[in-house]
Amino acid sequence: MSITFQIINTVTIFIAISVVALITSSYAEETEKKLTLYNHTLEKAASTDALTLLPNRRGILAYLDQLFDKNQDTQEVHRFSIVIGDVDLFKKVNDQFGHECGDVVLKEISRVFSDFMKDKGQVSRWGGEEFLFVFDHFNKEETSQQLESLNERIKKLVLIYEEHPIHIALTYGVAEYCGGDYHHTIMQADQKLFVGKRSGRN
């Protein structure tokens, strides 16, 4: 009976330890999944502009890093074009109708941008009323043609704010990536945007 009791006791302890180990393992796995999901949520939030829900500067630079890495992995240059677009006379909108109206304008044009860029690359809020577009697999000429189509959509966008119609126009600077540091391409696009602004906007 003593031996039988010891066997039963040992088996019971073993089962208890196994159950505890299983529960602990399951809990640890569930906790790890939750942490992974939480980290992913935090990462997405850190890379997303809260107002427009577009990628922010950090998000678009991460996207450009991916394209740059593609170029490092192959001898052939992975072509893309970078565009910086700026809403014309945006300060006038804020001054005349208030910043709440300015926010509405930014959200509405962001919705148009996001829809337009679905199969073409990525668009982000670069800062203030500036947006940075990446046209993947598009050269400068092809990108300029795409911007003409985008402008047609923007022209049809008439926002009504407190019974006041607001028409939106943008000026763009376009530069094609031809290898090397993509930050140089961003600078080129920014310089061309400045020329566009000096040349009469729109």
Secondary structure, DSSP 8 states (H G I E B T S, - for coil): -HHHHHHHHHHHHHHHHHHHHHHHHHHHHHHHHHHHHHHHHHHHHHTB-TTT-SB-HHHHHHHHHHHHHHHHT-SS---EEEEEEEETTHHHHHHHH-HHHHHHHHHHHHHHHHHHTTTTEEEEEEETTEEEEEEET--HHHHHHHHHHHHHHHHH-EEEETTEEEE--EEEEEEEE-SS-HHHHHHHHHHHHHHHHHTT--
